[in-house]
């Protein structure tokens, strides 16, 4: 299973800037660069960080390396490794 194949994202998952989806890497870089420059001089409201601690944490179920490899080998490389099998 090749996990590094280049995949084209559906438009709904792409970042949108100036009304256009950033599908090309140069467009994405420009959008992120401009957003960073706009935001760097703004004040930060750290109160949003307090909300993070109020979230319920999940318990991590431990698994072995063998279980992991077995699960990965059962996955289809054209869909997500979940029951819904979304592509």
mmCIF file as gemmi writes it, N, C-alpha and C atoms, coordinates in Angstrom:
data_model
loop_
_atom_site.group_PDB
_atom_site.id
_atom_site.type_symbol
_atom_site.label_atom_id
_atom_site.label_alt_id
_atom_site.label_comp_id
_atom_site.label_asym_id
_atom_site.label_entity_id
_atom_site.label_seq_id
_atom_site.pdbx_PDB_ins_code
_atom_site.Cartn_x
_atom_site.Cartn_y
_atom_site.Cartn_z
_atom_site.occupancy
_atom_site.B_iso_or_equiv
_atom_site.pdbx_formal_charge
_atom_site.auth_seq_id
_atom_site.auth_asym_id
_atom_site.pdbx_PDB_model_num
ATOM 1 N N . UNK Axp A 1 ? 0.846 -1.17 0 1 0 ? 1 A 1
ATOM 2 C CA . UNK Axp A 1 ? 0 0 0 1 0 ? 1 A 1
ATOM 3 C C . UNK Axp A 1 ? 0.893 1.236 0 1 0 ? 1 A 1
ATOM 4 N N . UNK Axp A 2 ? 0.693 2.102 -0.941 1 0 ? 2 A 1
ATOM 5 C CA . UNK Axp A 2 ? 1.522 3.296 -1.047 1 0 ? 2 A 1
ATOM 6 C C . UNK Axp A 2 ? 0.789 4.476 -0.421 1 0 ? 2 A 1
ATOM 7 N N . UNK Axp A 3 ? 1.313 4.977 0.724 1 0 ? 3 A 1
ATOM 8 C CA . UNK Axp A 3 ? 0.664 6.054 1.463 1 0 ? 3 A 1
ATOM 9 C C . UNK Axp A 3 ? 1.093 7.431 0.978 1 0 ? 3 A 1
ATOM 10 N N . UNK Axp A 4 ? 2.025 7.506 0.064 1 0 ? 4 A 1
ATOM 11 C CA . UNK Axp A 4 ? 2.539 8.808 -0.337 1 0 ? 4 A 1
ATOM 12 C C . UNK Axp A 4 ? 2.145 9.204 -1.753 1 0 ? 4 A 1
ATOM 13 N N . UNK Axp A 5 ? 1.197 8.49 -2.344 1 0 ? 5 A 1
ATOM 14 C CA . UNK Axp A 5 ? 0.734 8.883 -3.672 1 0 ? 5 A 1
ATOM 15 C C . UNK Axp A 5 ? 0.114 10.269 -3.618 1 0 ? 5 A 1
ATOM 16 N N . UNK Axp A 6 ? 0.335 11.062 -4.656 1 0 ? 6 A 1
ATOM 17 C CA . UNK Axp A 6 ? -0.253 12.387 -4.737 1 0 ? 6 A 1
ATOM 18 C C . UNK Axp A 6 ? -1.745 12.244 -4.992 1 0 ? 6 A 1
ATOM 19 N N . UNK Axp A 7 ? -2.538 12.885 -4.164 1 0 ? 7 A 1
ATOM 20 C CA . UNK Axp A 7 ? -3.996 12.821 -4.301 1 0 ? 7 A 1
ATOM 21 C C . UNK Axp A 7 ? -4.543 14.219 -4.522 1 0 ? 7 A 1
ATOM 22 N N . UNK Axp A 8 ? -5.486 14.338 -5.44 1 0 ? 8 A 1
ATOM 23 C CA . UNK Axp A 8 ? -6.148 15.609 -5.666 1 0 ? 8 A 1
ATOM 24 C C . UNK Axp A 8 ? -7.319 15.711 -4.702 1 0 ? 8 A 1
ATOM 25 N N . UNK Axp A 9 ? -7.327 16.759 -3.882 1 0 ? 9 A 1
ATOM 26 C CA . UNK Axp A 9 ? -8.384 16.932 -2.899 1 0 ? 9 A 1
ATOM 27 C C . UNK Axp A 9 ? -9.672 17.389 -3.569 1 0 ? 9 A 1
ATOM 28 N N . UNK Axp A 10 ? -10.791 16.912 -3.067 1 0 ? 10 A 1
ATOM 29 C CA . UNK Axp A 10 ? -12.05 17.469 -3.544 1 0 ? 10 A 1
ATOM 30 C C . UNK Axp A 10 ? -12.105 18.956 -3.192 1 0 ? 10 A 1
ATOM 31 N N . UNK Axp A 11 ? -12.816 19.736 -3.974 1 0 ? 11 A 1
ATOM 32 C CA . UNK Axp A 11 ? -12.861 21.183 -3.761 1 0 ? 11 A 1
ATOM 33 C C . UNK Axp A 11 ? -13.347 21.539 -2.362 1 0 ? 11 A 1
ATOM 34 N N . UNK Axp A 12 ? -14.179 20.711 -1.784 1 0 ? 12 A 1
ATOM 35 C CA . UNK Axp A 12 ? -14.719 21.023 -0.463 1 0 ? 12 A 1
ATOM 36 C C . UNK Axp A 12 ? -13.641 20.964 0.615 1 0 ? 12 A 1
ATOM 37 N N . UNK Axp A 13 ? -12.545 20.241 0.366 1 0 ? 13 A 1
ATOM 38 C CA . UNK Axp A 13 ? -11.477 20.113 1.351 1 0 ? 13 A 1
ATOM 39 C C . UNK Axp A 13 ? -10.336 21.096 1.096 1 0 ? 13 A 1
ATOM 40 N N . UNK Axp A 14 ? -10.383 21.811 -0.005 1 0 ? 14 A 1
ATOM 41 C CA . UNK Axp A 14 ? -9.296 22.725 -0.346 1 0 ? 14 A 1
ATOM 42 C C . UNK Axp A 14 ? -9.468 24.056 0.38 1 0 ? 14 A 1
ATOM 43 N N . UNK Axp A 15 ? -8.378 24.756 0.583 1 0 ? 15 A 1
ATOM 44 C CA . UNK Axp A 15 ? -8.406 26.087 1.184 1 0 ? 15 A 1
ATOM 45 C C . UNK Axp A 15 ? -8.832 27.083 0.12 1 0 ? 15 A 1
ATOM 46 N N . UNK Axp A 16 ? -9.741 27.968 0.495 1 0 ? 16 A 1
ATOM 47 C CA . UNK Axp A 16 ? -10.263 28.954 -0.436 1 0 ? 16 A 1
ATOM 48 C C . UNK Axp A 16 ? -9.68 30.323 -0.087 1 0 ? 16 A 1
ATOM 49 N N . UNK Axp A 17 ? -9.177 31.038 -1.082 1 0 ? 17 A 1
ATOM 50 C CA . UNK Axp A 17 ? -8.605 32.37 -0.881 1 0 ? 17 A 1
ATOM 51 C C . UNK Axp A 17 ? -9.02 33.254 -2.041 1 0 ? 17 A 1
ATOM 52 N N . UNK Axp A 18 ? -9.538 34.441 -1.744 1 0 ? 18 A 1
ATOM 53 C CA . UNK Axp A 18 ? -10.039 35.38 -2.766 1 0 ? 18 A 1
ATOM 54 C C . UNK Axp A 18 ? -11.074 34.73 -3.682 1 0 ? 18 A 1
ATOM 55 N N . UNK Axp A 19 ? -11.905 33.861 -3.116 1 0 ? 19 A 1
ATOM 56 C CA . UNK Axp A 19 ? -12.973 33.237 -3.872 1 0 ? 19 A 1
ATOM 57 C C . UNK Axp A 19 ? -12.545 32.07 -4.737 1 0 ? 19 A 1
ATOM 58 N N . UNK Axp A 20 ? -11.262 31.687 -4.69 1 0 ? 20 A 1
ATOM 59 C CA . UNK Axp A 20 ? -10.76 30.576 -5.506 1 0 ? 20 A 1
ATOM 60 C C . UNK Axp A 20 ? -10.15 29.515 -4.607 1 0 ? 20 A 1
ATOM 61 N N . UNK Axp A 21 ? -10.271 28.258 -4.996 1 0 ? 21 A 1
ATOM 62 C CA . UNK Axp A 21 ? -9.659 27.171 -4.246 1 0 ? 21 A 1
ATOM 63 C C . UNK Axp A 21 ? -8.164 27.109 -4.534 1 0 ? 21 A 1
ATOM 64 N N . UNK Axp A 22 ? -7.389 26.899 -3.508 1 0 ? 22 A 1
ATOM 65 C CA . UNK Axp A 22 ? -5.928 26.808 -3.633 1 0 ? 22 A 1
ATOM 66 C C . UNK Axp A 22 ? -5.546 25.361 -3.938 1 0 ? 22 A 1
ATOM 67 N N . UNK Axp A 23 ? -5.63 24.989 -5.175 1 0 ? 23 A 1
ATOM 68 C CA . UNK Axp A 23 ? -5.31 23.627 -5.594 1 0 ? 23 A 1
ATOM 69 C C . UNK Axp A 23 ? -3.811 23.49 -5.881 1 0 ? 23 A 1
ATOM 70 N N . UNK Axp A 24 ? -3.22 24.506 -6.456 1 0 ? 24 A 1
ATOM 71 C CA . UNK Axp A 24 ? -1.789 24.481 -6.77 1 0 ? 24 A 1
ATOM 72 C C . UNK Axp A 24 ? -0.986 24.913 -5.551 1 0 ? 24 A 1
ATOM 73 N N . UNK Axp A 25 ? 0.197 24.373 -5.377 1 0 ? 25 A 1
ATOM 74 C CA . UNK Axp A 25 ? 1.036 24.662 -4.215 1 0 ? 25 A 1
ATOM 75 C C . UNK Axp A 25 ? 1.416 26.142 -4.144 1 0 ? 25 A 1
ATOM 76 N N . UNK Axp A 26 ? 1.635 26.781 -5.277 1 0 ? 26 A 1
ATOM 77 C CA . UNK Axp A 26 ? 1.996 28.202 -5.273 1 0 ? 26 A 1
ATOM 78 C C . UNK Axp A 26 ? 0.842 29.066 -4.76 1 0 ? 26 A 1
ATOM 79 N N . UNK Axp A 27 ? -0.394 28.721 -5.143 1 0 ? 27 A 1
ATOM 80 C CA . UNK Axp A 27 ? -1.567 29.452 -4.653 1 0 ? 27 A 1
ATOM 81 C C . UNK Axp A 27 ? -1.744 29.251 -3.156 1 0 ? 27 A 1
ATOM 82 N N . UNK Axp A 28 ? -1.539 28.03 -2.698 1 0 ? 28 A 1
ATOM 83 C CA . UNK Axp A 28 ? -1.654 27.731 -1.278 1 0 ? 28 A 1
ATOM 84 C C . UNK Axp A 28 ? -0.601 28.493 -0.482 1 0 ? 28 A 1
ATOM 85 N N . UNK Axp A 29 ? 0.629 28.49 -0.957 1 0 ? 29 A 1
ATOM 86 C CA . UNK Axp A 29 ? 1.704 29.21 -0.268 1 0 ? 29 A 1
ATOM 87 C C . UNK Axp A 29 ? 1.391 30.702 -0.183 1 0 ? 29 A 1
ATOM 88 N N . UNK Axp A 30 ? 0.926 31.294 -1.269 1 0 ? 30 A 1
ATOM 89 C CA . UNK Axp A 30 ? 0.598 32.717 -1.281 1 0 ? 30 A 1
ATOM 90 C C . UNK Axp A 30 ? -0.505 33.026 -0.272 1 0 ? 30 A 1
ATOM 91 N N . UNK Axp A 31 ? -1.55 32.215 -0.245 1 0 ? 31 A 1
ATOM 92 C CA . UNK Axp A 31 ? -2.661 32.441 0.686 1 0 ? 31 A 1
ATOM 93 C C . UNK Axp A 31 ? -2.186 32.343 2.135 1 0 ? 31 A 1
ATOM 94 N N . UNK Axp A 32 ? -1.425 31.313 2.47 1 0 ? 32 A 1
ATOM 95 C CA . UNK Axp A 32 ? -0.941 31.152 3.837 1 0 ? 32 A 1
ATOM 96 C C . UNK Axp A 32 ? 0.024 32.26 4.221 1 0 ? 32 A 1
ATOM 97 N N . UNK Axp A 33 ? 0.88 32.646 3.303 1 0 ? 33 A 1
ATOM 98 C CA . UNK Axp A 33 ? 1.857 33.713 3.554 1 0 ? 33 A 1
ATOM 99 C C . UNK Axp A 33 ? 1.143 35.044 3.818 1 0 ? 33 A 1
ATOM 100 N N . UNK Axp A 34 ? 0.145 35.376 3.002 1 0 ? 34 A 1
ATOM 101 C CA . UNK Axp A 34 ? -0.577 36.63 3.184 1 0 ? 34 A 1
ATOM 102 C C . UNK Axp A 34 ? -1.393 36.628 4.477 1 0 ? 34 A 1
ATOM 103 N N . UNK Axp A 35 ? -2.022 35.491 4.807 1 0 ? 35 A 1
ATOM 104 C CA . UNK Axp A 35 ? -2.77 35.415 6.06 1 0 ? 35 A 1
ATOM 105 C C . UNK Axp A 35 ? -1.859 35.582 7.265 1 0 ? 35 A 1
ATOM 106 N N . UNK Axp A 36 ? -0.681 34.988 7.216 1 0 ? 36 A 1
ATOM 107 C CA . UNK Axp A 36 ? 0.262 35.139 8.322 1 0 ? 36 A 1
ATOM 108 C C . UNK Axp A 36 ? 0.659 36.595 8.484 1 0 ? 36 A 1
ATOM 109 N N . UNK Axp A 37 ? 0.992 37.26 7.389 1 0 ? 37 A 1
ATOM 110 C CA . UNK Axp A 37 ? 1.417 38.66 7.46 1 0 ? 37 A 1
ATOM 111 C C . UNK Axp A 37 ? 0.308 39.569 7.97 1 0 ? 37 A 1
ATOM 112 N N . UNK Axp A 38 ? -0.939 39.272 7.617 1 0 ? 38 A 1
ATOM 113 C CA . UNK Axp A 38 ? -2.067 40.065 8.099 1 0 ? 38 A 1
ATOM 114 C C . UNK Axp A 38 ? -2.255 39.851 9.601 1 0 ? 38 A 1
ATOM 115 N N . UNK Axp A 39 ? -2.092 38.623 10.056 1 0 ? 39 A 1
ATOM 116 C CA . UNK Axp A 39 ? -2.396 38.279 11.448 1 0 ? 39 A 1
ATOM 117 C C . UNK Axp A 39 ? -1.269 38.591 12.422 1 0 ? 39 A 1
ATOM 118 N N . UNK Axp A 40 ? -0.057 38.76 11.95 1 0 ? 40 A 1
ATOM 119 C CA . UNK Axp A 40 ? 1.068 38.857 12.882 1 0 ? 40 A 1
ATOM 120 C C . UNK Axp A 40 ? 1.02 40.08 13.792 1 0 ? 40 A 1
ATOM 121 N N . UNK Axp A 41 ? 0.375 41.163 13.413 1 0 ? 41 A 1
ATOM 122 C CA . UNK Axp A 41 ? 0.323 42.358 14.254 1 0 ? 41 A 1
ATOM 123 C C . UNK Axp A 41 ? -0.971 42.469 15.067 1 0 ? 41 A 1
ATOM 124 N N . UNK Axp A 42 ? -1.822 41.467 15.002 1 0 ? 42 A 1
ATOM 125 C CA . UNK Axp A 42 ? -3.077 41.491 15.743 1 0 ? 42 A 1
ATOM 126 C C . UNK Axp A 42 ? -2.894 40.916 17.144 1 0 ? 42 A 1
ATOM 127 N N . UNK Axp A 43 ? -3.691 41.406 18.074 1 0 ? 43 A 1
ATOM 128 C CA . UNK Axp A 43 ? -3.664 40.873 19.436 1 0 ? 43 A 1
ATOM 129 C C . UNK Axp A 43 ? -4.272 39.477 19.452 1 0 ? 43 A 1
ATOM 130 N N . UNK Axp A 44 ? -3.793 38.67 20.364 1 0 ? 44 A 1
ATOM 131 C CA . UNK Axp A 44 ? -4.26 37.293 20.488 1 0 ? 44 A 1
ATOM 132 C C . UNK Axp A 44 ? -5.154 37.179 21.715 1 0 ? 44 A 1
ATOM 133 N N . UNK Axp A 45 ? -6.29 36.54 21.551 1 0 ? 45 A 1
ATOM 134 C CA . UNK Axp A 45 ? -7.193 36.28 22.661 1 0 ? 45 A 1
ATOM 135 C C . UNK Axp A 45 ? -6.918 34.867 23.169 1 0 ? 45 A 1
ATOM 136 N N . UNK Axp A 46 ? -6.178 34.755 24.282 1 0 ? 46 A 1
ATOM 137 C CA . UNK Axp A 46 ? -5.809 33.43 24.778 1 0 ? 46 A 1
ATOM 138 C C . UNK Axp A 46 ? -6.942 32.734 25.512 1 0 ? 46 A 1
ATOM 139 N N . UNK Axp A 47 ? -8.063 33.401 25.715 1 0 ? 47 A 1
ATOM 140 C CA . UNK Axp A 47 ? -9.189 32.765 26.401 1 0 ? 47 A 1
ATOM 141 C C . UNK Axp A 47 ? -9.718 31.562 25.623 1 0 ? 47 A 1
ATOM 142 N N . UNK Axp A 48 ? -9.507 31.529 24.32 1 0 ? 48 A 1
ATOM 143 C CA . UNK Axp A 48 ? -9.958 30.367 23.548 1 0 ? 48 A 1
ATOM 144 C C . UNK Axp A 48 ? -9.216 29.108 23.975 1 0 ? 48 A 1
ATOM 145 N N . UNK Axp A 49 ? -8.012 29.259 24.522 1 0 ? 49 A 1
ATOM 146 C CA . UNK Axp A 49 ? -7.251 28.103 24.974 1 0 ? 49 A 1
ATOM 147 C C . UNK Axp A 49 ? -7.866 27.462 26.214 1 0 ? 49 A 1
ATOM 148 N N . UNK Axp A 50 ? -8.592 28.234 27.006 1 0 ? 50 A 1
ATOM 149 C CA . UNK Axp A 50 ? -9.229 27.683 28.205 1 0 ? 50 A 1
ATOM 150 C C . UNK Axp A 50 ? -10.309 26.673 27.839 1 0 ? 50 A 1
ATOM 151 N N . UNK Axp A 51 ? -10.908 26.824 26.677 1 0 ? 51 A 1
ATOM 152 C CA . UNK Axp A 51 ? -11.95 25.904 26.243 1 0 ? 51 A 1
ATOM 153 C C . UNK Axp A 51 ? -11.397 24.526 25.937 1 0 ? 51 A 1
ATOM 154 N N . UNK Axp A 52 ? -10.144 24.454 25.576 1 0 ? 52 A 1
ATOM 155 C CA . UNK Axp A 52 ? -9.535 23.17 25.227 1 0 ? 52 A 1
ATOM 156 C C . UNK Axp A 52 ? -9.517 22.229 26.422 1 0 ? 52 A 1
ATOM 157 N N . UNK Axp A 53 ? -9.167 22.746 27.584 1 0 ? 53 A 1
ATOM 158 C CA . UNK Axp A 53 ? -9.083 21.893 28.762 1 0 ? 53 A 1
ATOM 159 C C . UNK Axp A 53 ? -10.446 21.37 29.202 1 0 ? 53 A 1
ATOM 160 N N . UNK Axp A 54 ? -11.527 21.995 28.778 1 0 ? 54 A 1
ATOM 161 C CA . UNK Axp A 54 ? -12.868 21.558 29.155 1 0 ? 54 A 1
ATOM 162 C C . UNK Axp A 54 ? -13.376 20.399 28.308 1 0 ? 54 A 1
ATOM 163 N N . UNK Axp A 55 ? -12.667 20.063 27.283 1 0 ? 55 A 1
ATOM 164 C CA . UNK Axp A 55 ? -13.085 18.97 26.416 1 0 ? 55 A 1
ATOM 165 C C . UNK Axp A 55 ? -12.794 17.629 27.094 1 0 ? 55 A 1
ATOM 166 N N . UNK Axp A 56 ? -13.659 16.668 26.867 1 0 ? 56 A 1
ATOM 167 C CA . UNK Axp A 56 ? -13.473 15.342 27.433 1 0 ? 56 A 1
ATOM 168 C C . UNK Axp A 56 ? -12.366 14.638 26.661 1 0 ? 56 A 1
ATOM 169 N N . UNK Axp A 57 ? -11.394 14.117 27.383 1 0 ? 57 A 1
ATOM 170 C CA . UNK Axp A 57 ? -10.308 13.406 26.705 1 0 ? 57 A 1
ATOM 171 C C . UNK Axp A 57 ? -10.698 11.952 26.507 1 0 ? 57 A 1
ATOM 172 N N . UNK Axp A 58 ? -10.168 11.377 25.454 1 0 ? 58 A 1
ATOM 173 C CA . UNK Axp A 58 ? -10.47 9.985 25.134 1 0 ? 58 A 1
ATOM 174 C C . UNK Axp A 58 ? -9.372 9.092 25.686 1 0 ? 58 A 1
ATOM 175 N N . UNK Axp A 59 ? -9.746 7.898 26.045 1 0 ? 59 A 1
ATOM 176 C CA . UNK Axp A 59 ? -8.777 6.919 26.523 1 0 ? 59 A 1
ATOM 177 C C . UNK Axp A 59 ? -8.181 6.224 25.308 1 0 ? 59 A 1
ATOM 178 N N . UNK Axp A 60 ? -6.868 6.165 25.273 1 0 ? 60 A 1
ATOM 179 C CA . UNK Axp A 60 ? -6.178 5.515 24.167 1 0 ? 60 A 1
ATOM 180 C C . UNK Axp A 60 ? -6.145 4.018 24.405 1 0 ? 60 A 1
ATOM 181 N N . UNK Axp A 61 ? -6.63 3.268 23.448 1 0 ? 61 A 1
ATOM 182 C CA . UNK Axp A 61 ? -6.607 1.814 23.548 1 0 ? 61 A 1
ATOM 183 C C . UNK Axp A 61 ? -5.261 1.336 23.017 1 0 ? 61 A 1
ATOM 184 N N . UNK Axp A 62 ? -4.545 0.607 23.833 1 0 ? 62 A 1
ATOM 185 C CA . UNK Axp A 62 ? -3.232 0.124 23.418 1 0 ? 62 A 1
ATOM 186 C C . UNK Axp A 62 ? -3.368 -1.026 22.439 1 0 ? 62 A 1
ATOM 187 N N . UNK Axp A 63 ? -2.443 -1.084 21.507 1 0 ? 63 A 1
ATOM 188 C CA . UNK Axp A 63 ? -2.43 -2.159 20.517 1 0 ? 63 A 1
ATOM 189 C C . UNK Axp A 63 ? -0.98 -2.503 20.207 1 0 ? 63 A 1
ATOM 190 N N . UNK Axp A 64 ? -0.799 -3.696 19.717 1 0 ? 64 A 1
ATOM 191 C CA . UNK Axp A 64 ? 0.558 -4.162 19.413 1 0 ? 64 A 1
ATOM 192 C C . UNK Axp A 64 ? 0.931 -3.796 17.979 1 0 ? 64 A 1
ATOM 193 N N . UNK Axp A 65 ? 2.192 -3.932 17.689 1 0 ? 65 A 1
ATOM 194 C CA . UNK Axp A 65 ? 2.686 -3.682 16.337 1 0 ? 65 A 1
ATOM 195 C C . UNK Axp A 65 ? 2.043 -4.656 15.354 1 0 ? 65 A 1
ATOM 196 N N . UNK Axp A 66 ? 1.854 -5.894 15.775 1 0 ? 66 A 1
ATOM 197 C CA . UNK Axp A 66 ? 1.234 -6.913 14.919 1 0 ? 66 A 1
ATOM 198 C C . UNK Axp A 66 ? -0.216 -6.534 14.6 1 0 ? 66 A 1
ATOM 199 N N . UNK Axp A 67 ? -0.96 -6.063 15.612 1 0 ? 67 A 1
ATOM 200 C CA . UNK Axp A 67 ? -2.344 -5.635 15.384 1 0 ? 67 A 1
ATOM 201 C C . UNK Axp A 67 ? -2.406 -4.46 14.421 1 0 ? 67 A 1
ATOM 202 N N . UNK Axp A 68 ? -1.475 -3.528 14.573 1 0 ? 68 A 1
ATOM 203 C CA . UNK Axp A 68 ? -1.433 -2.362 13.693 1 0 ? 68 A 1
ATOM 204 C C . UNK Axp A 68 ? -1.182 -2.778 12.249 1 0 ? 68 A 1
ATOM 205 N N . UNK Axp A 69 ? -0.167 -3.6 12.035 1 0 ? 69 A 1
ATOM 206 C CA . UNK Axp A 69 ? 0.179 -4.034 10.675 1 0 ? 69 A 1
ATOM 207 C C . UNK Axp A 69 ? -0.963 -4.839 10.071 1 0 ? 69 A 1
ATOM 208 N N . UNK Axp A 70 ? -1.598 -5.683 10.87 1 0 ? 70 A 1
ATOM 209 C CA . UNK Axp A 70 ? -2.726 -6.467 10.379 1 0 ? 70 A 1
ATOM 210 C C . UNK Axp A 70 ? -3.879 -5.563 9.937 1 0 ? 70 A 1
ATOM 211 N N . UNK Axp A 71 ? -4.168 -4.536 10.72 1 0 ? 71 A 1
ATOM 212 C CA . UNK Axp A 71 ? -5.25 -3.6 10.376 1 0 ? 71 A 1
ATOM 213 C C . UNK Axp A 71 ? -4.928 -2.808 9.118 1 0 ? 71 A 1
ATOM 214 N N . UNK Axp A 72 ? -3.695 -2.349 9.011 1 0 ? 72 A 1
ATOM 215 C CA . UNK Axp A 72 ? -3.289 -1.58 7.828 1 0 ? 72 A 1
ATOM 216 C C . UNK Axp A 72 ? -3.359 -2.434 6.574 1 0 ? 72 A 1
ATOM 217 N N . UNK Axp A 73 ? -2.944 -3.676 6.671 1 0 ? 73 A 1
ATOM 218 C CA . UNK Axp A 73 ? -2.97 -4.559 5.5 1 0 ? 73 A 1
ATOM 219 C C . UNK Axp A 73 ? -4.38 -4.844 5.014 1 0 ? 73 A 1
ATOM 220 N N . UNK Axp A 74 ? -5.362 -4.735 5.889 1 0 ? 74 A 1
ATOM 221 C CA . UNK Axp A 74 ? -6.757 -4.969 5.502 1 0 ? 74 A 1
ATOM 222 C C . UNK Axp A 74 ? -7.392 -3.759 4.834 1 0 ? 74 A 1
ATOM 223 N N . UNK Axp A 75 ? -6.73 -2.602 4.903 1 0 ? 75 A 1
ATOM 224 C CA . UNK Axp A 75 ? -7.306 -1.366 4.361 1 0 ? 75 A 1
ATOM 225 C C . UNK Axp A 75 ? -7.187 -1.305 2.848 1 0 ? 75 A 1
ATOM 226 N N . UNK Axp A 76 ? -8.178 -0.685 2.262 1 0 ? 76 A 1
ATOM 227 C CA . UNK Axp A 76 ? -8.168 -0.41 0.839 1 0 ? 76 A 1
ATOM 228 C C . UNK Axp A 76 ? -7.463 0.932 0.647 1 0 ? 76 A 1
ATOM 229 N N . UNK Axp A 77 ? -6.523 1.031 -0.261 1 0 ? 77 A 1
ATOM 230 C CA . UNK Axp A 77 ? -5.8 2.293 -0.438 1 0 ? 77 A 1
ATOM 231 C C . UNK Axp A 77 ? -6.595 3.335 -1.221 1 0 ? 77 A 1
ATOM 232 N N . UNK Axp A 78 ? -7.829 3.023 -1.576 1 0 ? 78 A 1
ATOM 233 C CA . UNK Axp A 78 ? -8.678 3.983 -2.277 1 0 ? 78 A 1
ATOM 234 C C . UNK Axp A 78 ? -9.759 4.56 -1.375 1 0 ? 78 A 1
ATOM 235 N N . UNK Axp A 79 ? -9.776 4.169 -0.104 1 0 ? 79 A 1
ATOM 236 C CA . UNK Axp A 79 ? -10.79 4.675 0.806 1 0 ? 79 A 1
ATOM 237 C C . UNK Axp A 79 ? -10.221 4.794 2.211 1 0 ? 79 A 1
ATOM 238 N N . UNK Axp A 80 ? -10.993 5.411 3.09 1 0 ? 80 A 1
ATOM 239 C CA . UNK Axp A 80 ? -10.54 5.583 4.468 1 0 ? 80 A 1
ATOM 240 C C . UNK Axp A 80 ? -10.67 4.268 5.23 1 0 ? 80 A 1
ATOM 241 N N . UNK Axp A 81 ? -9.796 4.036 6.21 1 0 ? 81 A 1
ATOM 242 C CA . UNK Axp A 81 ? -9.866 2.788 6.97 1 0 ? 81 A 1
ATOM 243 C C . UNK Axp A 81 ? -10.932 2.859 8.061 1 0 ? 81 A 1
ATOM 244 N N . UNK Axp A 82 ? -12.165 3.025 7.662 1 0 ? 82 A 1
ATOM 245 C CA . UNK Axp A 82 ? -13.277 3.125 8.595 1 0 ? 82 A 1
ATOM 246 C C . UNK Axp A 82 ? -14.453 2.352 8.012 1 0 ? 82 A 1
ATOM 247 N N . UNK Axp A 83 ? -15.49 2.212 8.788 1 0 ? 83 A 1
ATOM 248 C CA . UNK Axp A 83 ? -16.651 1.434 8.335 1 0 ? 83 A 1
ATOM 249 C C . UNK Axp A 83 ? -17.359 2.056 7.136 1 0 ? 83 A 1
ATOM 250 N N . UNK Axp A 84 ? -17.286 3.411 7.021 1 0 ? 84 A 1
ATOM 251 C CA . UNK Axp A 84 ? -18.007 4.074 5.931 1 0 ? 84 A 1
ATOM 252 C C . UNK Axp A 84 ? -17.298 3.981 4.587 1 0 ? 84 A 1
ATOM 253 N N . UNK Axp A 85 ? -16.009 3.673 4.575 1 0 ? 85 A 1
ATOM 254 C CA . UNK Axp A 85 ? -15.208 3.503 3.349 1 0 ? 85 A 1
ATOM 255 C C . UNK Axp A 85 ? -15.304 4.702 2.417 1 0 ? 85 A 1
ATOM 256 N N . UNK Axp A 86 ? -15.297 5.926 2.974 1 0 ? 86 A 1
ATOM 257 C CA . UNK Axp A 86 ? -15.324 7.13 2.147 1 0 ? 86 A 1
ATOM 258 C C . UNK Axp A 86 ? -14.031 7.242 1.361 1 0 ? 86 A 1
ATOM 259 N N . UNK Axp A 87 ? -14.119 7.656 0.128 1 0 ? 87 A 1
ATOM 260 C CA . UNK Axp A 87 ? -12.904 7.839 -0.675 1 0 ? 87 A 1
ATOM 261 C C . UNK Axp A 87 ? -12.275 9.174 -0.398 1 0 ? 87 A 1
